[in-house]
Amino acid sequence: MTATPKANTELVAVAWLSSADGIEVGQVATTLPSSQEAWSEDGFVHVVGAVGGTPQLYFPLREPVVQVDAYAVNTASGKPPWGKAASLMELLVAATYDEAGLQRVLTLRPGYPQARVLTAHFVSEPRRMPGDDASFARYQADLALHWITL
């Protein structure tokens, strides 16, 4: 008998961030695409993974803190498009203030249960991450999610 896959923080973070206003389908994942052309127009949101948080002891509420990176690239030059990366990150910050975006059911990958993000807020200000060898513009911030499996 095969066990049903369980929801996890990375899947929930990707699904919730993907549903933010202004984010395009396929613009959020746990791996940065190798083809820069695939994301050069709109930028890319990389869910790096959990960097902290604590699951509840007596009921199934998860409370992780997730590192989120917003990338932008200019394939026509080596100059990082900092404004585009900053704007992308600010779309994500704005999503945490959108009450309609919270409490909704999220569909994860096929075969996984649905989840619901109860609250989401950034616990750090977005910060510029200079010095990328590939001339990517990258902003990084830490997002706290409170979520449950349905």
Order of alpha helices (4+ residues) and beta strands (2+ residues): alpha-beta-beta-beta-alpha-beta-beta-beta-beta
